[in-house]
Amino acid sequence: MQVLYIHPENPQPRLIEQAADLLRKDQLIIYPTDTSYAFGCRLGAKDALEKLKQIRELDDKHQFTLLCRDLSEIANYATVDNVQFKQLKAHTPAPITFILNATKDVPKKLAHAKKKTIGIRVPSNPIAQALLEAMDEPILTSSLILPNRDEILDDPFEIEDLLGNQIDGLINAGVKTTKLTTIVDMTSGQPEVIRQGAADVESLLL
């Protein structure tokens, strides 16, 4: 496993490129987002996805999330009408996962088995944004919650001890205060808050 020590506010471009290279090789990494550390891999990286599902013991009902650089990427992976686009624009970047209907470009294994939905998020974290910029494509993301644990791991040294032999790369940006992502279902006419987290979305519901 490769460990990259990256500054949380001013990510070093050389190290970001090394992390992006791991993702391009369809490797599974752990990296910081605006709410917590998370698993990440390329869309379509089958081996990395299977490894992630095994580590977290996930089934086909799990709702995966795509981290996108900005809204211009969203239309490739989710169907969004004009009203929804304006709502998204007013609430990104932010620690909010929007549940949207997936397009055919999203592999079947990633969309919700029954609902055919996908989570979309635009992060504000400097490392996540730099990584997305370097990749020029979304990152498939899943929370760093392990089986039989309720809390998200926040210490990269503990992460290394627990998962060092199961992942390919770790971005160590120091201990991170974890927050829950707010989850909003946008698949019906009215946005519905599935989980209230760090972001206030009251204006979205008006």
C-alpha positions in Angstrom: 0.0 0.0 0.0 1.2 3.5 -0.9 0.8 6.2 1.7 0.8 9.8 0.5 1.1 12.6 3.1 -0.8 15.5 1.5 -1.4 19.0 3.0 -5.2 19.3 3.8 -5.4 22.9 2.7 -2.7 23.2 0.0 -2.4 19.8 -1.7 1.0 19.2 -3.3 0.3 18.7 -7.1 3.0 16.0 -7.4 1.4 13.9 -4.7 -2.1 14.5 -6.0 -0.9 13.2 -9.4 0.5 10.1 -7.7 -2.9 9.5 -6.0 -4.7 10.1 -9.4 -2.3 7.6 -11.0 -3.4 4.9 -8.5 -7.0 5.6 -9.4 -6.2 5.4 -13.1 -4.8 2.0 -12.5 -8.1 0.9 -11.1 -6.8 0.8 -7.5 -8.8 1.3 -4.3 -7.7 4.2 -2.2 -8.9 6.0 0.9 -8.9 9.8 0.8 -10.4 12.8 2.6 -13.6 14.4 1.5 -15.4 17.4 3.1 -17.1 15.2 5.7 -14.7 12.3 6.4 -12.2 9.9 5.0 -13.8 7.6 2.4 -13.1 4.8 0.0 -12.5 5.9 -3.6 -12.0 4.2 -7.0 -12.7 4.9 -10.7 -16.1 4.3 -12.2 -15.9 0.9 -13.8 -12.9 -0.3 -11.8 -14.4 -3.8 -11.2 -11.7 -5.3 -9.0 -11.5 -2.2 -6.8 -15.3 -2.2 -6.5 -15.5 -5.8 -5.5 -12.7 -5.2 -2.9 -14.7 -2.3 -1.5 -17.9 -4.3 -1.3 -16.0 -7.1 0.5 -14.4 -4.8 3.0 -17.7 -3.1 3.9 -19.8 -6.2 3.3 -22.2 -4.4 1.0 -25.0 -5.9 -1.0 -26.7 -4.7 -4.3 -29.1 -2.5 -2.3 -26.2 -0.1 -1.3 -26.5 3.4 -2.7 -23.1 4.4 -4.1 -22.1 8.0 -4.6 -20.2 9.7 -7.4 -18.0 12.6 -6.4 -18.0 15.1 -9.3 -15.8 18.1 -9.9 -18.7 20.3 -10.7 -22.3 20.3 -12.2 -21.0 20.0 -15.8 -20.3 16.3 -15.1 -23.6 15.4 -13.5 -25.6 15.2 -16.7 -23.5 12.2 -17.8 -24.5 10.1 -14.9 -27.9 11.4 -13.7 -31.1 12.8 -15.3 -31.6 16.4 -14.1 -34.3 18.8 -15.3 -34.0 22.6 -15.3 -35.6 23.1 -11.9 -33.4 20.4 -10.3 -30.3 21.8 -11.9 -31.0 25.3 -10.4 -31.5 23.6 -7.0 -28.2 21.7 -7.3 -26.4 24.8 -8.4 -27.6 26.7 -5.4 -26.4 24.0 -3.0 -23.0 22.9 -4.4 -20.2 22.5 -3.5 -21.4 21.2 -0.1 -21.5 18.1 2.0 -24.8 17.0 0.4 -25.4 13.8 -1.5 -28.3 14.1 -4.0 -30.1 10.9 -5.0 -30.9 11.2 -8.7 -32.2 8.8 -11.4 -29.1 7.2 -13.0 -28.4 7.4 -16.7 -27.4 4.4 -18.8 -23.8 5.5 -18.5 -23.8 4.3 -14.9 -22.8 0.6 -14.7 -25.7 -1.6 -13.4 -23.6 -2.7 -10.4 -23.4 0.9 -9.2 -27.0 2.0 -9.6 -29.4 1.0 -6.8 -30.6 -2.5 -7.8 -34.3 -1.7 -7.7 -34.6 2.1 -7.9 -31.9 2.7 -10.6 -30.6 5.7 -8.7 -27.2 7.1 -8.0 -25.9 9.5 -5.4 -24.1 12.6 -6.7 -22.0 15.0 -4.7 -19.8 18.0 -5.4 -17.2 18.3 -2.6 -15.5 21.5 -1.2 -12.5 19.7 0.2 -9.3 20.9 -1.4 -7.7 17.4 -1.7 -10.9 15.9 -3.2 -11.3 18.8 -5.6 -7.6 18.5 -6.7 -8.0 14.8 -7.2 -11.1 15.2 -9.3 -9.3 17.9 -11.3 -6.4 15.6 -12.0 -8.7 12.7 -12.9 -11.0 14.7 -15.1 -13.7 12.2 -14.2 -15.9 11.3 -11.1 -14.6 9.2 -8.3 -16.8 6.4 -7.0 -17.0 6.9 -3.2 -18.3 5.1 -0.2 -18.2 6.0 3.5 -15.3 4.6 5.6 -17.6 2.6 7.9 -16.5 -0.9 8.6 -18.7 -3.9 9.6 -19.6 -4.0 13.3 -18.6 -0.4 13.7 -20.9 2.6 14.0 -18.4 5.4 13.6 -16.5 6.5 10.6 -12.7 6.1 11.0 -11.0 9.5 11.3 -7.4 8.7 12.1 -5.3 7.8 9.1 -2.8 5.9 11.2 -5.6 3.7 12.6 -6.9 3.3 9.0 -3.4 2.2 7.9 -3.3 -0.4 10.7 -6.8 -1.8 10.0 -6.9 -1.7 6.2 -3.3 -1.4 5.0 -3.3 -4.9 3.6 -6.7 -4.5 1.9 -6.3 -1.2 0.0 -3.8 0.1 -2.5 -3.4 3.7 -1.4 -4.0 6.1 1.5 -4.0 9.9 1.5 -2.9 10.9 5.0 -4.1 14.5 5.6 -4.1 14.2 9.4 -6.9 13.3 11.8 -10.2 14.6 10.4 -13.3 15.6 12.3 -16.0 13.5 10.8 -19.4 14.8 9.9 -22.4 13.2 8.3 -23.3 14.0 4.7 -26.9 15.4 4.3 -28.8 13.1 1.9 -31.5 14.5 -0.3 -33.7 12.4 -2.6 -34.4 14.4 -5.8 -36.2 11.6 -7.7 -39.7 12.8 -7.1 -41.3 16.2 -7.6 -40.3 17.5 -4.2 -36.9 17.1 -2.6 -36.9 14.9 0.5 -34.3 14.9 3.2 -33.4 11.2 3.8 -30.7 12.1 6.4 -29.9 15.5 8.0 -26.2 15.9 8.2 -23.7 18.7 8.2 -25.4 20.8 5.5 -28.6 22.8 6.0 -30.9 22.3 3.1 -34.0 24.1 4.5 -34.1 26.5 1.5 -34.1 23.5 -0.8 -37.4 22.3 0.6 -39.3 25.6 0.3 
